[in-house]
Amino acid sequence: MLILRCSSSAQSIHELVRLGGGSGSLLFLHPKAAKTAKELEFSFHLARGSFREKSNVSKKIANEAMLFLACETNFSSAAKKVGAMETGDFVLVSEKNIPLAKLKKELLLTKAKVLKLPEWGKKKGHYYEGEVAVERMALSRIRN
C-alpha cells in the first residue's frame, strides 16, 4: 500500500480525481482522515469483500473504501467527512505500489512525501484507536 502526503497544481479536487482515473484505484483523503495504516488497509479489504459479495454501493473500489473509512453509505457524506478538500494538501492512498514518477506526472504533483502512519495508533483505554476504527467500519454496514 502506498500512502503519500501530497500537493498538486491541479485546479480543483474534481480535476485531480479525473486525472487519477487512469492510475487504478486512488483514494484522495483529507490529511486528518488518515490516522493508522491498519485502518486504511482494512477499508480496502472491506471494499474488496463487498465487491466479491456484490453488496458494493460504489462502482470503484477506492470510492467503496472511502465509504467504509467514513462509515457511510452515501458518497457525498463520506467525501465531506474524509475526502480531500483542496489540492494544496491531501493524502493519496493507493492499494498498489505505483511508481512515484508516474503519479507525479499524471496528477501534476508538486510535493509527494511518503507518509509513515502508525500501525495501530495510540492506546485509548483497553484498545488502540486503529482497533476501534476497524471495528466501527466492519459494523457500519450491518442492517437490523
N, C-alpha and C positions, 0 to 999 in steps of 0.2 A: 504494500500500500504506500502510495506517495502522498505526503501531506506537505504543502508549501504555503508560506505566508507571502502574498504577492501584492503587486500593484500593476496596473495596466494603463496604457494610453488610449484604450477604447473609450468611446464617447459615453456609453452607459452600460449598465449591467445586462440589459437586453441584447446589446450588440456583443458583449463578451460571451454570453451564453450561445448566441448564434455562431460566433467564431469557434467556440469549443465544441460545436455539434459534431464535427468530423473526427474528433480525437477520442472517441469512445465514450465511456461514462464518466463525466466530470461533474463534481459537486462543488458549487460555489457557496461558501458559508461566511457568515459574519464572524469576525475573529473571536468573539466571546462565546460562540456556539461550540467551538472545538475545544473540549476540556480534557478528554482522555482518549488514548489510542484505541482501547477496547470498545469504547462507545461508538467510535466511527467504524471499526471493523464489524461490530455486531449489527449496526444499521444496514450495512451492505449484506451481511449474512441473512438477516431477516428479509431484506428486499429480494434476494435470490430465492429464498424459500417461498415467498408469496408468488413469485413468477412460476415456480415449479408447481405450486398448488392451484395456480390460475385464480388466485384471490387478490391479485395486484390491483391497485387503484390507478396507478400511472402506467404509461406505456414505456417509460425509460427507467432503467434500473437506478440511475442516480437520483431521479425525482422520487422514486419509491423509497430510497434510502433517506432522503430528506424528510419524507413523511414520517418514517419511523423515528428519526432523530428528534423531530419536533413533537412526536406522539399525537399526530393529527391525521385526518383522512381528507382534509380539504387542502389542496396545494397552495392556495392563496394565503391561508392562515399559517401554513408551515413556512412559506417563504418570508412572511413578515416576522415570524418567530426566530428562525435560524438562518435565513438566507442572507447573502451578501447584499448590502445596500448601496455601495459605491465601488467604483473601480480603483480608487486610491488605496484601499486597504481591505483585503479579503483573504480567506483561506481557501485554497484549492485542494480538493481531495480526489484522488484517482485510485481506483481499485487495482489498476495495472500500473506497472512502472513504465511510464512513458519518458523517453529521453527529454531532458530539460531544455535542450536547444530547440527541439521541435515545438515544445509548449511555448517557449519564449517567442518563437517566430509566429505561430498560429494565433496566439492570444494577445500579441503586442505587449508582452510583459516588460515592464521597466525594472521591476525588482522581483526576484523569486528566491526565497531562502527556505531551505528545508526546515520544517518545524518539528522539533522533538517534543512530543507530548508525553506526559507521564502515562505509564501503562494503565494503572487503576485510579490514580489521583489521590487526593487527601483522604485520610480516615475521618469519618464522621460517625461518632458513636461506635457501634459494633461493625459497621460496614464501610467500605470505600465508596467514594462518590461515583466511581465508574460502575460498581456493582448495582447501586441504586438506579442509575440511569439505564443500565441494560435491562433490569427487571421492569422498569417503567415502560420501556419500549416494547418488551415482549408482551406485556399486559395491555398495551394500548389498542389492540385490535380485537380483543375478546368481547364478544357480544353476549348480553344476558338474554 
